[in-house]
Protein backbone atom coordinates (compact mmCIF):
# COMPACT_ATOMS: atom_id res chain seq x y z
CA UNK A 1 0.00 0.00 0.00
CA UNK A 2 1.49 3.31 -1.10
CA UNK A 3 0.19 6.81 -1.61
CA UNK A 4 -2.57 6.16 -4.11
CA UNK A 5 -3.29 2.44 -4.32
CA UNK A 6 -3.01 -0.97 -2.71
CA UNK A 7 -1.72 -3.99 -4.64
CA UNK A 8 -3.00 -7.37 -3.50
CA UNK A 9 -1.98 -10.90 -4.43
CA UNK A 10 -1.80 -14.42 -3.00
CA UNK A 11 1.33 -16.58 -3.16
CA UNK A 12 0.45 -20.14 -2.13
CA UNK A 13 3.58 -22.02 -1.04
CA UNK A 14 5.51 -18.85 -1.85
CA UNK A 15 4.91 -19.31 -5.58
CA UNK A 16 4.03 -16.54 -8.02
CA UNK A 17 0.60 -16.91 -9.62
CA UNK A 18 -0.04 -15.70 -13.16
CA UNK A 19 -3.31 -14.37 -14.54
CA UNK A 20 -5.24 -16.10 -17.28
CA UNK A 21 -4.45 -14.32 -20.53
CA UNK A 22 -8.07 -13.20 -20.94
CA UNK A 23 -8.00 -11.60 -17.49
CA UNK A 24 -4.98 -9.40 -18.21
CA UNK A 25 -6.34 -5.89 -18.39
CA UNK A 26 -4.98 -2.37 -18.12
CA UNK A 27 -7.97 -0.13 -17.47
CA UNK A 28 -10.63 -1.12 -19.98
CA UNK A 29 -8.19 -2.73 -22.39
CA UNK A 30 -7.14 -6.36 -22.69
CA UNK A 31 -3.35 -6.50 -22.45
CA UNK A 32 -3.02 -10.15 -23.57
CA UNK A 33 0.51 -10.43 -22.13
CA UNK A 34 1.76 -12.47 -19.16
CA UNK A 35 0.92 -10.67 -15.92
CA UNK A 36 1.33 -11.64 -12.27
CA UNK A 37 -1.95 -12.17 -10.48
CA UNK A 38 -1.84 -8.91 -8.54
CA UNK A 39 -4.79 -6.54 -8.58
CA UNK A 40 -4.99 -2.92 -7.52
CA UNK A 41 -7.64 -0.93 -5.65
CA UNK A 42 -7.78 2.78 -4.92
CA UNK A 43 -6.64 2.75 -1.31
CA UNK A 44 -3.54 4.67 -0.27
CA UNK A 45 -2.15 7.25 2.07
CA UNK A 46 -3.49 10.01 -0.17
CA UNK A 47 -7.00 8.59 -0.58
CA UNK A 48 -9.48 11.44 -0.08
CA UNK A 49 -12.39 11.10 2.34
CA UNK A 50 -15.66 12.81 1.45
CA UNK A 51 -19.40 12.87 1.97
CA UNK A 52 -21.20 12.57 -1.37
CA UNK A 53 -24.49 14.23 -2.36
CA UNK A 54 -26.45 11.28 -1.03
CA UNK A 55 -24.79 11.50 2.38
CA UNK A 56 -22.57 8.47 1.80
CA UNK A 57 -19.22 8.41 3.61
CA UNK A 58 -16.55 7.51 1.02
CA UNK A 59 -12.77 7.15 1.05
CA UNK A 60 -11.05 7.02 -2.36
CA UNK A 61 -10.58 6.25 -5.16
CA UNK A 62 -9.73 9.96 -5.60
CA UNK A 63 -6.28 10.70 -4.23
CA UNK A 64 -4.46 13.86 -3.22
CA UNK A 65 -1.24 12.29 -4.50
CA UNK A 66 2.05 13.88 -3.50
CA UNK A 67 1.13 17.35 -4.73
CA UNK A 68 -0.74 18.90 -3.05
CA UNK A 69 -0.89 15.79 -0.89
CA UNK A 70 -2.66 15.39 2.46
CA UNK A 71 -3.78 18.56 4.23
CA UNK A 72 -1.11 18.08 6.90
CA UNK A 73 1.63 18.47 4.27
CA UNK A 74 0.77 22.19 4.06
CA UNK A 75 1.19 22.20 0.28
CA UNK A 76 -2.23 23.53 -0.57
CA UNK A 77 -4.33 20.42 0.02
CA UNK A 78 -7.50 21.03 2.02
CA UNK A 79 -9.41 17.75 1.65
CA UNK A 80 -8.89 15.11 4.35
CA UNK A 81 -6.98 11.96 3.43
CA UNK A 82 -6.30 8.70 5.22
CA UNK A 83 -2.92 10.14 6.25
CA UNK A 84 -4.67 13.10 7.86
CA UNK A 85 -6.95 10.70 9.73
CA UNK A 86 -3.97 8.88 11.19
CA UNK A 87 -2.40 12.14 12.25
CA UNK A 88 -5.64 12.98 14.08
CA UNK A 89 -5.63 9.51 15.68
CA UNK A 90 -2.09 10.01 16.97
CA UNK A 91 -0.63 7.15 14.91
CA UNK A 92 1.44 9.50 12.79
CA UNK A 93 3.20 12.28 14.64
CA UNK A 94 5.14 15.27 13.44
CA UNK A 95 8.32 13.15 13.67
CA UNK A 96 6.83 10.20 11.73
CA UNK A 97 7.43 11.54 8.24
CA UNK A 98 10.88 10.67 6.89
CA UNK A 99 12.17 10.39 10.46
CA UNK A 100 11.13 13.95 11.23
CA UNK A 101 12.95 15.54 8.28
CA UNK A 102 9.62 16.41 6.64
CA UNK A 103 7.60 18.97 8.57
CA UNK A 104 3.85 18.41 8.84
CA UNK A 105 1.13 20.41 10.54
CA UNK A 106 -1.27 18.26 12.60
CA UNK A 107 -3.65 21.18 13.05
CA UNK A 108 -4.33 21.24 9.30
CA UNK A 109 -5.23 17.53 9.40
CA UNK A 110 -7.63 18.19 12.29
CA UNK A 111 -9.26 21.08 10.46
CA UNK A 112 -9.72 19.04 7.26
CA UNK A 113 -11.27 16.01 8.99
CA UNK A 114 -13.53 18.19 11.14
CA UNK A 115 -14.75 20.46 8.32
CA UNK A 116 -15.28 17.89 5.58
CA UNK A 117 -16.32 14.80 7.57
CA UNK A 118 -17.16 15.29 11.25
CA UNK A 119 -19.30 18.42 10.88
CA UNK A 120 -21.17 17.03 7.86
CA UNK A 121 -21.95 13.77 9.66
CA UNK A 122 -22.70 15.39 13.00
CA UNK A 123 -20.02 13.17 14.52
CA UNK A 124 -17.11 13.89 16.81
CA UNK A 125 -13.60 14.21 15.43
CA UNK A 126 -12.40 10.85 16.78
CA UNK A 127 -15.20 8.83 15.18
CA UNK A 128 -14.74 10.65 11.87
CA UNK A 129 -11.01 9.90 11.75
CA UNK A 130 -11.54 6.30 12.81
CA UNK A 131 -14.22 5.93 10.15
CA UNK A 132 -11.77 6.93 7.42
CA UNK A 133 -9.34 4.25 8.57
CA UNK A 134 -12.03 1.58 8.90
CA UNK A 135 -13.47 2.19 5.44
CA UNK A 136 -10.08 1.73 3.78
CA UNK A 137 -9.27 -1.30 5.93
CA UNK A 138 -12.60 -2.84 4.92
CA UNK A 139 -11.91 -2.17 1.23
CA UNK A 140 -8.61 -4.03 1.43
CA UNK A 141 -10.17 -6.83 3.47
CA UNK A 142 -12.75 -7.36 0.71
CA UNK A 143 -10.06 -7.29 -1.98
CA UNK A 144 -8.00 -9.91 -0.15
CA UNK A 145 -11.13 -12.06 0.16
CA UNK A 146 -11.55 -11.92 -3.62
CA UNK A 147 -7.98 -13.21 -4.02
CA UNK A 148 -8.17 -15.91 -1.38
CA UNK A 149 -11.51 -17.17 -0.06
CA UNK A 150 -13.31 -16.90 -3.40
CA UNK A 151 -10.45 -18.64 -5.20
CA UNK A 152 -10.23 -21.60 -2.88
CA UNK A 153 -7.62 -20.36 -0.39
CA UNK A 154 -8.20 -19.94 3.34
CA UNK A 155 -6.50 -16.73 4.55
CA UNK A 156 -6.12 -18.31 7.98
CA UNK A 157 -3.52 -20.61 6.44
CA UNK A 158 -1.41 -17.71 5.16
CA UNK A 159 0.71 -14.89 6.52
CA UNK A 160 -0.01 -11.29 5.58
CA UNK A 161 3.10 -9.48 4.33
CA UNK A 162 2.77 -5.73 4.89
CA UNK A 163 4.57 -3.85 2.14
CA UNK A 164 4.65 -0.27 0.89
CA UNK A 165 4.95 2.80 3.04
CA UNK A 166 1.36 2.57 4.30
CA UNK A 167 0.93 -1.23 4.41
CA UNK A 168 2.16 -1.69 8.00
CA UNK A 169 -0.37 0.90 9.21
CA UNK A 170 -3.30 -1.26 8.07
CA UNK A 171 -2.08 -4.86 8.11
CA UNK A 172 -2.75 -5.46 11.80
CA UNK A 173 -6.45 -4.61 11.38
CA UNK A 174 -6.87 -6.60 8.15
CA UNK A 175 -5.38 -9.66 9.89
CA UNK A 176 -7.96 -9.33 12.67
CA UNK A 177 -10.82 -9.07 10.16
CA UNK A 178 -9.76 -12.13 8.15
CA UNK A 179 -8.37 -14.29 10.95
CA UNK A 180 -4.88 -14.26 9.43
CA UNK A 181 -2.63 -15.55 12.24
CA UNK A 182 0.43 -13.40 11.61
CA UNK A 183 1.63 -10.26 9.89
CA UNK A 184 5.19 -9.98 8.58
CA UNK A 185 6.62 -6.47 8.28
CA UNK A 186 9.87 -6.51 6.24
CA UNK A 187 12.81 -4.40 7.26
CA UNK A 188 12.16 -1.66 4.69
CA UNK A 189 8.55 -1.92 3.48
CA UNK A 190 8.57 1.51 1.84
CA UNK A 191 11.05 0.45 -0.86
CA UNK A 192 9.58 -2.98 -1.62
CA UNK A 193 8.82 -2.24 -5.27
CA UNK A 194 12.28 -0.82 -5.93
CA UNK A 195 13.99 -3.80 -4.31
CA UNK A 196 11.80 -6.20 -6.25
CA UNK A 197 12.59 -4.52 -9.56
CA UNK A 198 16.33 -4.83 -8.93
CA UNK A 199 16.32 -8.44 -7.71
CA UNK A 200 13.55 -10.17 -9.68
CA UNK A 201 14.72 -12.98 -11.95
CA UNK A 202 14.56 -12.45 -15.73
CA UNK A 203 11.66 -14.41 -17.19
CA UNK A 204 10.62 -15.18 -20.76
CA UNK A 205 7.37 -17.04 -21.38
CA UNK A 206 6.99 -18.82 -24.70
CA UNK A 207 3.58 -20.39 -25.47
CA UNK A 208 2.01 -22.37 -28.29
CA UNK A 209 -1.30 -24.12 -28.94
CA UNK A 210 -1.33 -27.93 -29.09
CA UNK A 211 -5.02 -28.90 -28.69
CA UNK A 212 -4.83 -32.51 -27.60
CA UNK A 213 -6.67 -34.61 -25.02
CA UNK A 214 -5.63 -36.71 -22.06
CA UNK A 215 -7.80 -39.49 -23.50
CA UNK A 216 -5.75 -39.71 -26.72
CA UNK A 217 -2.69 -37.52 -26.22
CA UNK A 218 -0.47 -36.68 -29.17
CA UNK A 219 2.82 -37.37 -27.41
CA UNK A 220 4.95 -36.64 -30.45
CA UNK A 221 3.37 -33.20 -30.87
CA UNK A 222 3.72 -32.39 -27.17
CA UNK A 223 7.35 -33.50 -27.05
CA UNK A 224 8.32 -31.71 -30.27
CA UNK A 225 6.68 -28.42 -29.29
CA UNK A 226 7.97 -28.53 -25.72
CA UNK A 227 11.52 -28.96 -27.01
CA UNK A 228 11.07 -26.10 -29.48
CA UNK A 229 9.75 -23.73 -26.81
CA UNK A 230 12.54 -24.69 -24.43
CA UNK A 231 15.20 -23.94 -27.03
CA UNK A 232 13.61 -20.57 -27.78
CA UNK A 233 13.44 -19.57 -24.09
CA UNK A 234 17.06 -20.59 -23.47
CA UNK A 235 18.24 -18.70 -26.54
CA UNK A 236 16.58 -15.50 -25.31
CA UNK A 237 18.23 -15.81 -21.89
CA UNK A 238 21.63 -16.48 -23.44
CA UNK A 239 21.21 -13.36 -25.54
CA UNK A 240 20.75 -11.42 -22.30
CA UNK A 241 24.04 -12.72 -21.02
CA UNK A 242 22.58 -15.12 -18.45
CA UNK A 243 25.06 -17.88 -17.56
CA UNK A 244 24.06 -21.48 -18.28
CA UNK A 245 24.11 -22.43 -14.59
CA UNK A 246 21.62 -19.63 -13.84
CA UNK A 247 19.03 -20.79 -16.40
CA UNK A 248 16.07 -22.95 -15.41
CA UNK A 249 12.91 -23.86 -17.28
CA UNK A 250 9.36 -24.05 -15.93
CA UNK A 251 6.49 -25.76 -17.75
CA UNK A 252 2.78 -25.08 -17.55
CA UNK A 253 -0.30 -26.12 -19.49
CA UNK A 254 -3.65 -24.39 -20.07
CA UNK A 255 -6.22 -27.11 -19.48
CA UNK A 256 -10.00 -27.44 -19.52
CA UNK A 257 -12.70 -30.08 -19.55
CA UNK A 258 -14.19 -30.95 -22.93
CA UNK A 259 -16.89 -28.40 -23.70
CA UNK A 260 -15.64 -25.68 -21.38
CA UNK A 261 -15.01 -22.23 -22.83
CA UNK A 262 -12.14 -21.28 -20.53
CA UNK A 263 -8.89 -22.79 -19.29
CA UNK A 264 -6.94 -22.97 -16.07
CA UNK A 265 -3.17 -22.80 -16.07
CA UNK A 266 -1.54 -25.63 -14.15
CA UNK A 267 2.13 -26.46 -13.55
CA UNK A 268 3.48 -29.36 -15.60
CA UNK A 269 6.22 -31.78 -14.55
CA UNK A 270 9.70 -31.79 -16.00
CA UNK A 271 11.13 -34.76 -17.85
CA UNK A 272 10.18 -36.79 -20.88
CA UNK A 273 6.70 -36.37 -22.35
CA UNK A 274 4.99 -39.72 -21.77
CA UNK A 275 1.50 -41.00 -21.03
CA UNK A 276 2.34 -40.77 -17.33
CA UNK A 277 3.37 -37.11 -17.83
CA UNK A 278 -0.05 -36.38 -19.33
CA UNK A 279 -1.83 -38.25 -16.52
CA UNK A 280 0.06 -36.27 -13.89
CA UNK A 281 -0.77 -32.96 -15.61
CA UNK A 282 -4.45 -33.94 -15.83
CA UNK A 283 -4.49 -34.90 -12.14
CA UNK A 284 -3.06 -31.49 -11.25
CA UNK A 285 -5.79 -29.85 -13.33
CA UNK A 286 -8.52 -31.79 -11.48
CA UNK A 287 -7.06 -30.58 -8.18
CA UNK A 288 -6.80 -26.94 -9.29
CA UNK A 289 -10.30 -26.98 -10.79
CA UNK A 290 -11.73 -28.40 -7.57
CA UNK A 291 -10.05 -25.75 -5.45
CA UNK A 292 -11.04 -22.93 -7.80
CA UNK A 293 -14.66 -23.88 -8.53
CA UNK A 294 -15.45 -26.30 -5.67
CA UNK A 295 -16.11 -29.15 -8.10
CA UNK A 296 -14.03 -31.58 -10.12
CA UNK A 297 -14.75 -34.32 -12.64
CA UNK A 298 -12.01 -36.91 -12.40
CA UNK A 299 -13.77 -39.25 -14.84
CA UNK A 300 -13.78 -36.66 -17.64
CA UNK A 301 -10.95 -36.29 -20.17
CA UNK A 302 -8.89 -33.12 -19.99
CA UNK A 303 -8.05 -31.00 -23.00
CA UNK A 304 -4.52 -29.61 -23.17
CA UNK A 305 -5.02 -26.38 -25.08
CA UNK A 306 -1.76 -24.43 -24.71
CA UNK A 307 1.65 -25.39 -23.43
CA UNK A 308 4.04 -22.81 -22.03
CA UNK A 309 7.73 -22.81 -21.23
CA UNK A 310 9.06 -20.07 -18.98
CA UNK A 311 12.78 -19.50 -19.10
CA UNK A 312 14.06 -18.12 -15.80
CA UNK A 313 17.42 -16.39 -15.55
CA UNK A 314 18.48 -16.10 -11.92
CA UNK A 315 19.94 -12.78 -10.80
CA UNK A 316 21.81 -12.14 -7.58
CA UNK A 317 19.39 -11.82 -4.70
CA UNK A 318 19.78 -9.60 -1.67
CA UNK A 319 21.19 -11.33 1.39
CA UNK A 320 19.54 -9.83 4.44
CA UNK A 321 22.06 -9.35 7.22
CA UNK A 322 21.21 -10.52 10.71
CA UNK A 323 20.83 -7.86 13.38
CA UNK A 324 22.38 -7.88 16.83
CA UNK A 325 20.81 -10.30 19.28
CA UNK A 326 19.08 -9.18 22.44
CA UNK A 327 16.68 -10.42 25.04
CA UNK A 328 12.89 -10.33 25.02
CA UNK A 329 12.81 -6.88 26.62
CA UNK A 330 12.22 -4.26 23.89
CA UNK A 331 12.09 -1.26 26.21
CA UNK A 332 15.50 -0.10 24.99
CA UNK A 333 13.91 0.77 21.63
CA UNK A 334 11.23 3.05 23.13
CA UNK A 335 11.83 6.65 22.06
CA UNK A 336 8.71 8.24 23.58
CA UNK A 337 5.07 7.71 24.46
CA UNK A 338 2.03 9.36 22.95
CA UNK A 339 -1.74 9.46 23.21
CA UNK A 340 -3.19 7.39 20.35
CA UNK A 341 -6.72 6.40 19.44
CA UNK A 342 -7.59 2.67 19.62
CA UNK A 343 -10.61 0.50 20.31
CA UNK A 344 -10.62 -2.67 22.39
CA UNK A 345 -13.06 -4.63 20.22
CA UNK A 346 -15.23 -4.23 17.14
CA UNK A 347 -18.17 -2.78 19.09
CA UNK A 348 -16.19 -0.52 21.43
CA UNK A 349 -15.92 3.21 21.00
CA UNK A 350 -12.44 4.55 20.26
CA UNK A 351 -10.53 5.82 23.25
CA UNK A 352 -7.22 7.55 23.82
CA UNK A 353 -4.53 5.19 25.09
CA UNK A 354 -1.02 5.93 26.34
CA UNK A 355 1.03 4.22 23.63
CA UNK A 356 4.78 3.56 23.40
CA UNK A 357 6.58 4.71 20.26
CA UNK A 358 9.49 2.48 19.22
CA UNK A 359 12.47 3.34 17.02
CA UNK A 360 12.81 0.31 14.74
CA UNK A 361 16.53 0.91 14.25
CA UNK A 362 17.07 0.17 17.96
CA UNK A 363 15.40 -3.26 17.96
CA UNK A 364 17.45 -6.38 18.72
CA UNK A 365 16.71 -9.89 17.47
CA UNK A 366 14.45 -11.60 19.99
CA UNK A 367 12.79 -8.42 21.28
CA UNK A 368 9.06 -8.81 21.96
CA UNK A 369 6.41 -6.25 22.80
CA UNK A 370 2.64 -6.03 23.00
CA UNK A 371 0.14 -3.65 21.49
CA UNK A 372 -0.94 -1.01 21.35
CA UNK A 373 2.36 0.15 19.94
CA UNK A 374 3.71 2.42 17.22
CA UNK A 375 6.98 1.58 15.46
CA UNK A 376 8.64 4.36 13.48
CA UNK A 377 11.30 4.14 10.78
CA UNK A 378 12.42 6.32 7.88
CA UNK A 379 10.19 4.78 5.17
CA UNK A 380 7.14 3.58 7.11
CA UNK A 381 5.24 3.31 10.40
CA UNK A 382 3.95 0.04 11.87
CA UNK A 383 0.92 -0.28 14.14
CA UNK A 384 0.45 -3.15 16.60
CA UNK A 385 -3.12 -3.37 17.87
CA UNK A 386 -4.44 -3.98 21.36
CA UNK A 387 -4.06 -7.64 22.33
CA UNK A 388 -1.51 -8.36 19.62
CA UNK A 389 2.08 -9.46 20.25
CA UNK A 390 5.09 -8.57 18.11
CA UNK A 391 8.46 -10.29 17.87
CA UNK A 392 11.63 -9.17 16.08
CA UNK A 393 13.29 -12.04 14.21
CA UNK A 394 16.95 -12.64 13.38
CA UNK A 395 17.02 -10.31 10.36
CA UNK A 396 14.83 -7.59 11.84
CA UNK A 397 11.41 -8.55 10.47
CA UNK A 398 8.57 -7.65 12.82
CA UNK A 399 6.23 -10.63 13.26
CA UNK A 400 2.83 -9.57 14.61
CA UNK A 401 0.60 -12.31 15.98
CA UNK A 402 -3.09 -11.50 16.07
CA UNK A 403 -5.08 -11.64 19.27
CA UNK A 404 -6.99 -14.81 20.15
Secondary structure, DSSP 8 states (H G I E B T S, - for coil): --SS-EEEE--GGG---B--GGG-EETTEE--S--BSEEEES-STTEEEEE-TT--EEEEEEE-TTTT-SGGG-SS--S-BHHHHHHHTTSS-TT-GGGGTS---HHHHHHHHIIIIIHHHT--HHHHHHHHHHHHHHHHHHHHHHHTGGGT--GGGSEEEE-STTHHHHHHHHHHHHT-SEEEE-TTGGGHHHHHHHH--EEEEEEEEEEEESSS--HHHHHHHHHHHHHHHHHHHHHTT--GGGEEEEEEEEEEETT-S--EEEEE--S---HHHHHHHHHHHHHHHHHHHS---TTS-EEEEEEEEEEEE-----------B--SB-GGGEEEEEEEEE-SSTTS--EEEEEEEEEGGG--BT-EEESSEEEEETTEEEEE-TT-EEEE-TTS-EEEE---
